[in-house]
Amino acid sequence: MDDARVALVTGSARGLGREVAERFAQDGLRVHVVHRSPHGREALVDRFGAERVHTADLTRPGSADRLIEDVLTVDAQLDTLVHAVGEYRLQPASRTSIDDAREMVESNWLSAVALMEATRSSLRASRGSVVLFGCAGIESLRARSSAPAYVAAKTALLVWARSVALEEAAHGVRINVVSPGVVPHPHASADTLDPELQARIPAGRSGRPEEIAGVVAWLTSRAAEHITGQNLDVAGGWML
């Protein structure tokens, strides 16, 4: 346990972001969580404390800067950043409008750009670690019959993450990507519950939220401090 570490987990009101925040709290980190709407705030406050629960829409200009200012006001440092924000649209390319594509880019990629800009100096000071969320199979650059705009935005995120990792390595900051496969949970897209899709996973089953959180916890720990610029699929062989 390293209870001096301060972690910020965005997209942590629910889903995989919430699972990561819970794992960090269990490991003794001081965890800051972020939600976009007031819904569910009371439960977050009960779990993490009012001073570490923040409201922010990271697609809005200036929101990331204000968020980091609030985190530093409470704890004066930031050691670990996990960015689990990203809207998802299950639709083919022929039904994807320019507005749909823009939403995917702003939510899944540009929100991470803004957050990294806001946290760069703090992460350099702590020689910290960052995990961004991709999606299984983005290394392959294969065509997608569903959600191509989402996958395209995640692919851009991966190239950008590796570029930042290259720049920040000299400052002791690590940036990696974790790419979940099919991971059903109460707030996941309905397609993750498709039994035919799950049957195509080579490992024979879908993933579990706690497995994703465990990988993130390891990747941001000292055990993985020589790993940066990598993308780790946690998908049971899905999309190989």
Sequence and secondary structure as in RCSB ss.txt:
>XXXX:A:sequence
MDDARVALVTGSARGLGREVAERFAQDGLRVHVVHRSPHGREALVDRFGAERVHTADLTRPGSADRLIEDVLTVD
AQLDTLVHAVGEYRLQPASRTSIDDAREMVESNWLSAVALMEATRSSLRASRGSVVLFGCAGIESLRARSSAPAY
VAAKTALLVWARSVALEEAAHGVRINVVSPGVVPHPHASADTLDPELQARIPAGRSGRPEEIAGVVAWLTSRAAE
HITGQNLDVAGGWML
>XXXX:A:secstr
  TT EEEEESTTSHHHHHHHHHHHHTT EEEEEESSSTTHHHHHHHH GGGEEE  TTSTTHHHHHHHHHHHHH
S   EEEE         GGG  HHHHHHHHIIIIIHHHHHHHHHHHHHHHHT EEEEE  TTGGG    SS HHH
HHHHHHHHHHHHHHHHHHGGGT EEEEEEE S   TTS GGGG HHHHHT TTSS   HHHHHHHHHHHTSGGGT
T  S EEEESTTTT 
